[in-house]
Amino acid sequence: MYQNEEIISKVIETPDGEKDFQVRYIRDENVGIICTPTDKSYFLLDSADYWYDLIQEKYPPVMKCSCKNDRFNLVFDYMPREGTEDFREINITCSCTACKKLKRFPTIEIDYSPSIQLFEHPITFCKQPKIKYKTYSLMGYWSDDELVVMAEYFLEKGLFVYCWYWDSQNAKRCFKELSETELRSYLTGNRRYLAIYFSTETFDNIPTQIAYDGKGVAISQDIWRKNSIFMLRGLYMVVSRGIFYQMEFCSEYLDKEGNIVPKSASFCALVKDFQKFSKKLLKK
Protein backbone atom coordinates (compact mmCIF):
# COMPACT_ATOMS: atom_id res chain seq x y z
CA MET A 1 0.00 0.00 0.00
CA TYR A 2 1.35 3.42 -0.98
CA GLN A 3 1.78 5.80 1.95
CA ASN A 4 1.99 8.96 -0.15
CA GLU A 5 1.66 10.25 -3.70
CA GLU A 6 5.24 10.40 -4.89
CA ILE A 7 6.06 9.83 -8.55
CA ILE A 8 7.60 6.46 -9.42
CA SER A 9 9.54 6.57 -12.70
CA LYS A 10 10.24 3.62 -14.93
CA VAL A 11 12.58 3.55 -17.95
CA ILE A 12 11.00 1.43 -20.65
CA GLU A 13 12.96 -1.42 -22.18
CA THR A 14 12.00 -4.72 -23.80
CA PRO A 15 12.82 -8.18 -22.40
CA ASP A 16 15.73 -8.15 -24.90
CA GLY A 17 17.11 -4.96 -23.35
CA GLU A 18 16.18 -2.65 -26.25
CA LYS A 19 15.43 0.97 -25.27
CA ASP A 20 15.24 2.83 -28.59
CA PHE A 21 11.82 2.90 -30.20
CA GLN A 22 9.78 4.20 -33.06
CA VAL A 23 6.48 5.43 -31.64
CA ARG A 24 2.98 5.48 -33.13
CA TYR A 25 0.60 7.25 -30.79
CA ILE A 26 -3.05 8.29 -30.96
CA ARG A 27 -3.08 11.30 -28.64
CA ASP A 28 -6.85 11.74 -28.37
CA GLU A 29 -7.19 8.19 -27.08
CA ASN A 30 -3.85 7.81 -25.24
CA VAL A 31 -3.22 4.61 -27.16
CA GLY A 32 0.07 3.66 -28.76
CA ILE A 33 2.54 1.10 -29.96
CA ILE A 34 6.35 1.07 -30.14
CA CYS A 35 8.73 -0.74 -32.48
CA THR A 36 12.33 -1.74 -31.76
CA PRO A 37 15.31 -1.65 -34.15
CA THR A 38 14.90 -5.44 -34.46
CA ASP A 39 11.33 -4.89 -35.71
CA LYS A 40 9.49 -6.14 -32.62
CA SER A 41 6.34 -4.26 -31.62
CA TYR A 42 4.88 -3.64 -28.16
CA PHE A 43 1.64 -2.10 -26.92
CA LEU A 44 1.92 0.74 -24.41
CA LEU A 45 0.05 0.06 -21.14
CA ASP A 46 -3.50 -1.20 -21.95
CA SER A 47 -3.44 -0.09 -25.61
CA ALA A 48 -4.13 -3.67 -26.74
CA ASP A 49 -7.75 -3.17 -25.61
CA TYR A 50 -8.30 -0.34 -28.11
CA TRP A 51 -5.56 -0.36 -30.76
CA TYR A 52 -7.11 -2.55 -33.45
CA ASP A 53 -10.46 -0.80 -33.41
CA LEU A 54 -8.85 2.63 -33.62
CA ILE A 55 -6.55 1.84 -36.57
CA GLN A 56 -9.30 0.54 -38.86
CA GLU A 57 -9.90 3.96 -40.38
CA LYS A 58 -6.35 5.35 -40.28
CA TYR A 59 -3.01 3.90 -39.22
CA PRO A 60 -1.08 6.44 -37.11
CA PRO A 61 2.25 7.64 -38.55
CA VAL A 62 5.62 7.21 -36.88
CA MET A 63 6.29 10.10 -34.50
CA LYS A 64 9.24 12.33 -35.41
CA CYS A 65 11.26 14.89 -33.51
CA SER A 66 11.76 18.40 -34.90
CA CYS A 67 15.31 17.28 -35.76
CA LYS A 68 13.74 14.61 -38.07
CA ASN A 69 14.89 11.69 -35.93
CA ASP A 70 12.26 9.01 -35.31
CA ARG A 71 13.80 7.07 -32.42
CA PHE A 72 12.98 7.76 -28.78
CA ASN A 73 13.67 6.58 -25.26
CA LEU A 74 10.59 6.35 -23.04
CA VAL A 75 9.99 6.99 -19.35
CA PHE A 76 6.68 6.31 -17.60
CA ASP A 77 5.92 8.35 -14.48
CA TYR A 78 3.38 6.66 -12.20
CA MET A 79 1.45 8.63 -9.57
CA PRO A 80 0.21 6.31 -6.78
CA ARG A 81 -3.20 6.69 -5.19
CA GLU A 82 -2.42 7.23 -1.51
CA GLY A 83 -3.69 4.50 0.80
CA THR A 84 -4.12 1.97 -2.01
CA GLU A 85 -2.06 -0.35 -4.18
CA ASP A 86 -3.22 1.46 -7.33
CA PHE A 87 -2.15 4.37 -9.51
CA ARG A 88 -4.31 7.38 -10.26
CA GLU A 89 -2.39 8.66 -13.30
CA ILE A 90 0.51 7.91 -15.64
CA ASN A 91 2.58 10.34 -17.70
CA ILE A 92 4.69 9.29 -20.69
CA THR A 93 7.81 11.24 -21.69
CA CYS A 94 9.72 10.54 -24.91
CA SER A 95 13.33 11.66 -25.30
CA CYS A 96 14.78 11.97 -28.81
CA THR A 97 17.80 9.68 -29.16
CA ALA A 98 19.54 12.27 -31.37
CA CYS A 99 18.96 15.73 -29.85
CA LYS A 100 17.51 14.68 -26.46
CA LYS A 101 14.47 16.96 -26.89
CA LEU A 102 11.52 15.85 -24.77
CA LYS A 103 7.94 15.15 -25.86
CA ARG A 104 5.20 14.58 -23.31
CA PHE A 105 1.90 12.87 -23.97
CA PRO A 106 -1.39 13.86 -22.29
CA THR A 107 -1.83 12.55 -18.76
CA ILE A 108 -3.45 9.12 -18.60
CA GLU A 109 -5.95 9.03 -15.74
CA ILE A 110 -6.60 5.62 -14.20
CA ASP A 111 -10.11 5.14 -12.83
CA TYR A 112 -10.13 1.37 -12.28
CA SER A 113 -8.61 -1.19 -9.95
CA PRO A 114 -6.38 -3.13 -9.84
CA SER A 115 -3.84 -1.16 -11.88
CA ILE A 116 -0.57 -2.64 -10.63
CA GLN A 117 -0.26 -4.61 -13.90
CA LEU A 118 0.31 -1.31 -15.73
CA PHE A 119 3.49 -0.88 -13.67
CA GLU A 120 4.64 -4.51 -13.71
CA HIS A 121 3.96 -4.85 -17.45
CA PRO A 122 4.14 -1.34 -18.99
CA ILE A 123 4.53 -2.82 -22.48
CA THR A 124 3.18 -6.06 -23.97
CA PHE A 125 4.40 -7.86 -27.08
CA CYS A 126 2.34 -7.37 -30.24
CA LYS A 127 2.75 -10.03 -32.90
CA GLN A 128 0.84 -8.17 -35.65
CA PRO A 129 0.39 -4.42 -35.15
CA LYS A 130 -1.49 -3.76 -38.38
CA ILE A 131 -4.53 -5.92 -39.07
CA LYS A 132 -7.72 -4.98 -40.88
CA TYR A 133 -11.09 -6.66 -40.57
CA LYS A 134 -14.26 -6.27 -42.59
CA THR A 135 -16.58 -3.47 -41.59
CA TYR A 136 -19.60 -2.01 -43.35
CA SER A 137 -20.71 1.58 -43.73
CA LEU A 138 -24.07 2.40 -45.28
CA MET A 139 -24.50 6.09 -46.07
CA GLY A 140 -26.50 8.55 -48.12
CA TYR A 141 -29.11 11.28 -48.20
CA TRP A 142 -32.05 9.19 -47.05
CA SER A 143 -35.67 10.31 -46.90
CA ASP A 144 -37.79 10.12 -43.77
CA ASP A 145 -39.77 7.28 -45.34
CA GLU A 146 -36.59 5.28 -45.97
CA LEU A 147 -35.46 5.79 -42.39
CA VAL A 148 -38.78 4.62 -41.02
CA VAL A 149 -38.79 1.50 -43.23
CA MET A 150 -35.26 0.63 -42.05
CA ALA A 151 -36.33 1.15 -38.43
CA GLU A 152 -39.34 -1.11 -38.94
CA TYR A 153 -37.01 -3.77 -40.35
CA PHE A 154 -34.99 -3.84 -37.11
CA LEU A 155 -38.12 -3.76 -34.94
CA GLU A 156 -39.56 -6.74 -36.82
CA LYS A 157 -36.30 -8.61 -36.17
CA GLY A 158 -36.80 -8.06 -32.44
CA LEU A 159 -33.81 -5.76 -31.89
CA PHE A 160 -33.57 -3.40 -28.92
CA VAL A 161 -33.44 0.30 -29.82
CA TYR A 162 -31.47 2.88 -27.83
CA CYS A 163 -30.82 6.58 -28.30
CA TRP A 164 -27.86 8.68 -27.18
CA TYR A 165 -28.87 12.32 -27.37
CA TRP A 166 -28.17 15.85 -26.22
CA ASP A 167 -30.63 17.29 -23.69
CA SER A 168 -30.38 21.03 -24.40
CA GLN A 169 -32.60 21.96 -21.47
CA ASN A 170 -30.27 20.36 -18.93
CA ALA A 171 -27.11 20.76 -21.05
CA LYS A 172 -26.01 17.14 -20.85
CA ARG A 173 -25.78 13.94 -22.86
CA CYS A 174 -28.48 11.37 -22.10
CA PHE A 175 -29.23 7.78 -23.02
CA LYS A 176 -32.45 5.77 -23.06
CA GLU A 177 -34.27 2.87 -24.69
CA LEU A 178 -36.81 3.99 -27.30
CA SER A 179 -40.33 2.80 -27.90
CA GLU A 180 -41.54 2.45 -31.49
CA THR A 181 -43.34 5.80 -31.24
CA GLU A 182 -40.28 7.57 -29.80
CA LEU A 183 -38.06 6.06 -32.51
CA ARG A 184 -40.27 7.49 -35.25
CA SER A 185 -40.15 10.89 -33.55
CA TYR A 186 -36.34 10.93 -33.32
CA LEU A 187 -35.95 9.82 -36.93
CA THR A 188 -38.41 12.19 -38.57
CA GLY A 189 -39.11 15.07 -36.20
CA ASN A 190 -36.77 15.55 -33.24
CA ARG A 191 -33.52 14.42 -34.93
CA ARG A 192 -31.47 15.69 -31.98
CA TYR A 193 -29.58 12.50 -31.41
CA LEU A 194 -25.89 11.67 -31.24
CA ALA A 195 -26.48 8.06 -32.25
CA ILE A 196 -29.26 5.47 -32.44
CA TYR A 197 -28.39 1.84 -31.76
CA PHE A 198 -30.20 -1.26 -32.98
CA SER A 199 -28.87 -4.05 -30.78
CA THR A 200 -29.52 -7.79 -30.49
CA GLU A 201 -28.91 -7.59 -26.73
CA THR A 202 -29.72 -5.12 -23.99
CA PHE A 203 -27.07 -2.54 -23.16
CA ASP A 204 -27.04 -3.86 -19.59
CA ASN A 205 -24.79 -6.60 -20.95
CA ILE A 206 -22.19 -4.19 -22.41
CA PRO A 207 -21.52 -1.64 -19.63
CA THR A 208 -17.77 -1.28 -20.18
CA GLN A 209 -18.24 1.07 -23.14
CA ILE A 210 -20.71 3.35 -21.35
CA ALA A 211 -19.37 5.85 -18.85
CA TYR A 212 -20.26 9.17 -17.21
CA ASP A 213 -18.43 12.46 -17.16
CA GLY A 214 -19.18 16.11 -16.42
CA LYS A 215 -21.52 16.35 -19.40
CA GLY A 216 -23.54 13.20 -18.82
CA VAL A 217 -23.42 9.83 -20.53
CA ALA A 218 -20.33 9.07 -22.64
CA ILE A 219 -20.49 6.18 -25.11
CA SER A 220 -17.60 4.77 -27.12
CA GLN A 221 -17.93 5.64 -30.80
CA ASP A 222 -16.67 2.12 -31.56
CA ILE A 223 -19.25 0.30 -29.46
CA TRP A 224 -20.62 -1.31 -32.64
CA ARG A 225 -17.32 -2.98 -33.49
CA LYS A 226 -17.20 -5.71 -30.83
CA ASN A 227 -20.93 -5.84 -30.08
CA SER A 228 -23.89 -7.01 -32.15
CA ILE A 229 -25.06 -3.51 -32.99
CA PHE A 230 -26.11 -1.48 -36.02
CA MET A 231 -25.25 2.15 -35.22
CA LEU A 232 -26.90 5.11 -36.93
CA ARG A 233 -24.58 8.08 -36.40
CA GLY A 234 -25.72 11.60 -35.58
CA LEU A 235 -26.85 13.71 -38.49
CA TYR A 236 -24.77 15.86 -40.80
CA MET A 237 -26.49 18.71 -42.62
CA VAL A 238 -24.90 19.35 -46.02
CA VAL A 239 -25.76 22.69 -47.57
CA SER A 240 -27.89 22.33 -50.74
CA ARG A 241 -27.97 18.53 -50.41
CA GLY A 242 -29.92 17.84 -47.23
CA ILE A 243 -29.30 15.54 -44.28
CA PHE A 244 -26.52 12.97 -44.60
CA TYR A 245 -26.93 9.65 -42.76
CA GLN A 246 -24.43 6.93 -41.93
CA MET A 247 -24.96 3.48 -40.42
CA GLU A 248 -22.05 1.29 -39.33
CA PHE A 249 -21.86 -2.41 -38.45
CA CYS A 250 -19.63 -5.46 -38.83
CA SER A 251 -19.85 -9.24 -38.54
CA GLU A 252 -16.36 -9.81 -37.10
CA TYR A 253 -13.90 -8.14 -34.77
CA LEU A 254 -10.30 -8.38 -33.55
CA ASP A 255 -9.40 -9.68 -30.11
CA LYS A 256 -6.44 -8.46 -28.03
CA GLU A 257 -4.07 -10.86 -29.78
CA GLY A 258 -5.08 -9.57 -33.21
CA ASN A 259 -7.12 -12.61 -34.18
CA ILE A 260 -10.16 -12.05 -36.40
CA VAL A 261 -13.18 -13.40 -34.52
CA PRO A 262 -16.62 -13.79 -36.11
CA LYS A 263 -19.66 -12.59 -34.20
CA SER A 264 -22.54 -14.98 -33.52
CA ALA A 265 -23.93 -16.96 -36.44
CA SER A 266 -27.33 -15.33 -35.94
CA PHE A 267 -25.89 -11.82 -36.13
CA CYS A 268 -23.78 -12.66 -39.19
CA ALA A 269 -26.94 -13.91 -40.88
CA LEU A 270 -28.74 -10.72 -39.89
CA VAL A 271 -25.94 -8.62 -41.40
CA LYS A 272 -26.26 -10.42 -44.75
CA ASP A 273 -30.03 -10.11 -44.70
CA PHE A 274 -29.90 -6.39 -43.86
CA GLN A 275 -27.43 -5.74 -46.68
CA LYS A 276 -29.83 -7.29 -49.17
CA PHE A 277 -32.79 -5.42 -47.66
CA SER A 278 -31.05 -2.02 -47.63
CA LYS A 279 -29.77 -2.47 -51.20
CA LYS A 280 -33.32 -2.90 -52.45
CA LEU A 281 -34.69 -0.10 -50.27
CA LEU A 282 -32.11 2.53 -51.25
CA LYS A 283 -31.78 1.55 -54.88
CA LYS A 284 -32.76 4.52 -57.06
Secondary structure, 3 states (H helix, E strand, C coil): CCCCCCCEEEECCCCCCCCCEEEEEECCCCEEEEECCCCCEEEECCHHHCHHHHCCCCCCCCCCCCCCCCCEEEEEEEEECCCCCCEEEEEEEEEECCCCCEEECCCEECCCCCCCHHHHCCEEEECCCCCCCCCEEEEECCCHHHHHHHHHHHHHCCCEEEEEEEECCCCEEEEEECCHHHHHHHHHHHCCEEEEEEECCCHHHCHHHEEEECCEEEECCCHHHHCCEEEEECCEEECCCEEEEEEEECCEEECCCCCEEECCHHHHHHHHHHHHHHHHHHCC
